Amino acid sequence: MQTASPRKETPGCVIITGVPAAGKSTASQLVAERYPRAARIDGDVLSYMVVSGRAGPVSRPGPEADRQARLVARNICALARNFADEGFVPVVDTVVADRAALDFMLAELRPRPVLFVVLAPPLDVCHRRDAERAPQQRVGIDCGPLRRAMLDELGDAGWWLDNSELTPDETADAIVRRLGAPSPEPRGVGA
């Protein structure tokens, strides 16, 4: 009896993005839990692996922050490829702020199918959710400029989901339904 290769058994890679407090971490965890073999890849965890010399886009914007963001994206994709090739659905939780970052990730993940999901509740919902977080988890920044940049750069990419009226479980269920069966080509842009 022959079994299918692990990659053919998985529905592909999922990238969940959005501004802070859009619900990325919760949704990505719940999406991963809905598969018998899945891995959640947290971009923040990879970013904070840099112990000395860390330059973040908010704390220290500039060329070094951009270089480190590219390194994080490369590491995210390397992990996602490894998990996908071993039959796990990689569910990525990260901020993809512009088209260049998305194109880079799609190229790194090719030929694996990718579902690119932008959680897009209204900004007031994100600000309320951020204020309700524990103090050490709050972002406390105006996400408006990031949201505008994402709309300008990525407004026609992937699937924009307003999850403001959905529970976390309903959000995860919607993403899993959208992911569906594997497809031969990445579905990142226009999915």
C-alpha positions in Angstrom: 0.0 0.0 0.0 1.4 3.4 -1.0 0.8 6.5 1.0 0.8 10.0 -0.5 3.8 12.2 0.2 3.2 14.5 3.2 3.2 17.7 1.0 0.2 16.4 -1.0 -1.8 15.7 2.2 -1.6 19.3 3.4 -3.8 22.1 2.2 -0.8 24.5 1.9 0.6 27.4 3.9 -1.5 30.1 5.6 -0.2 33.6 6.3 -2.4 35.6 8.6 -1.6 39.3 8.9 -3.2 42.5 10.0 -2.5 45.5 12.2 -1.8 44.9 15.9 -4.9 43.6 17.8 -6.6 42.5 14.6 -6.7 39.0 16.0 -3.7 37.3 14.3 -2.3 35.4 17.2 -5.6 34.0 18.4 -6.8 33.2 14.9 -3.5 31.5 13.9 -3.5 29.4 17.0 -7.1 28.3 16.4 -6.6 27.6 12.7 -3.5 25.4 13.5 -5.6 23.5 16.1 -8.1 22.5 13.5 -5.7 20.3 11.6 -4.3 17.0 12.7 -0.8 18.2 11.8 -0.1 21.9 11.9 2.5 24.3 13.2 2.0 27.9 14.2 4.9 30.2 13.3 4.9 33.5 15.2 6.8 36.3 13.5 7.2 38.2 16.8 8.9 35.2 18.4 11.4 35.0 15.6 12.0 38.8 15.7 12.7 38.7 19.4 15.3 36.0 18.9 17.6 38.9 18.2 18.9 39.6 21.7 21.5 42.2 20.9 21.2 44.9 18.2 17.5 44.4 17.6 16.0 47.2 15.5 12.2 47.0 15.1 10.1 49.0 12.7 8.5 51.0 15.6 11.4 51.2 18.1 14.2 52.0 15.6 12.9 52.4 12.0 15.4 52.6 9.2 17.7 50.4 7.0 18.7 48.1 9.9 15.1 47.5 10.9 14.3 46.7 7.2 17.2 44.3 7.0 16.0 42.5 10.2 12.4 42.4 9.0 13.7 40.6 5.8 15.7 38.2 7.9 12.6 37.4 10.0 10.5 36.9 6.8 13.3 34.6 5.4 13.3 32.5 8.7 9.5 32.4 8.7 9.5 31.0 5.2 12.3 28.5 5.9 10.3 27.1 8.9 7.1 27.1 6.9 8.8 25.2 4.0 10.2 22.6 6.4 6.9 22.0 8.2 5.0 21.9 4.9 7.5 19.4 3.4 7.0 17.1 6.4 3.2 17.2 6.1 2.3 20.0 8.6 0.1 22.9 7.7 2.3 26.0 8.5 0.1 28.8 9.9 2.1 32.0 10.0 1.2 35.0 12.3 3.1 38.1 11.2 2.7 41.6 10.0 3.1 41.8 6.2 3.2 45.6 5.7 3.7 45.9 1.9 3.8 44.3 -1.5 7.6 43.8 -1.4 7.3 41.7 1.8 4.4 39.7 0.4 6.1 39.0 -2.9 9.3 38.0 -1.1 7.4 35.5 1.1 5.4 34.1 -1.8 8.6 33.5 -3.8 10.3 31.9 -0.8 7.3 29.5 -0.3 6.8 28.6 -4.0 5.7 26.1 -5.2 3.6 25.5 -2.1 0.1 26.8 -2.2 -0.4 29.9 0.1 -3.5 31.5 1.5 -2.8 35.1 2.4 -5.4 36.4 4.9 -5.6 40.0 6.1 -7.6 40.3 9.3 -9.2 43.7 8.8 -11.5 44.8 11.6 -12.1 48.6 11.8 -9.3 50.5 13.6 -11.5 51.4 16.5 -12.0 47.7 17.2 -8.3 47.1 17.1 -7.7 50.0 19.5 -10.3 48.7 21.9 -8.9 45.2 21.8 -5.4 46.6 22.4 -6.6 48.6 25.4 -8.3 45.4 26.8 -5.0 43.5 26.7 -2.8 43.0 29.8 -0.5 46.0 30.2 2.6 44.1 29.1 0.9 42.9 25.9 -0.4 46.3 24.7 1.1 47.8 21.6 -0.2 51.3 22.4 0.5 52.8 19.0 -1.8 54.4 16.4 -2.2 51.6 13.8 -3.8 54.0 11.3 -0.6 54.7 9.2 0.1 50.9 9.0 -3.5 50.2 8.0 -3.4 52.8 5.3 0.0 51.5 4.0 -1.4 47.9 4.0 -4.5 49.1 2.1 -2.4 51.0 -0.5 0.1 48.2 -1.0 -2.0 45.0 -0.4 -5.6 46.1 -0.9 -5.9 43.8 -3.9 -3.9 40.9 -2.4 -5.3 37.9 -0.7 -8.5 37.7 1.3 -9.4 40.7 3.6 -11.6 39.5 6.4 -13.4 41.9 8.7 -13.6 39.8 11.8 -15.0 42.5 14.1 -18.4 40.7 14.3 -16.9 37.1 14.5 -15.8 35.2 17.5 -12.2 33.9 17.4 -13.6 30.4 16.6 -15.8 31.8 13.8 -12.8 33.6 12.4 -10.7 30.4 12.4 -13.5 28.4 10.9 -13.9 30.9 8.1 -10.2 30.7 7.3 -10.2 26.9 7.3 -13.2 26.9 5.0 -11.4 29.4 2.7 -8.2 27.3 2.7 -10.0 24.3 1.3 -8.1 21.7 -0.7 -4.6 22.0 -2.0 -4.0 23.8 -5.2 -0.9 23.6 -7.4 -0.1 27.3 -7.4 0.3 29.8 -4.6 -2.9 31.7 -3.9 -1.4 34.6 -2.1 -2.4 37.4 -4.5 -6.0 37.6 -5.4 -7.0 34.6 -3.4 
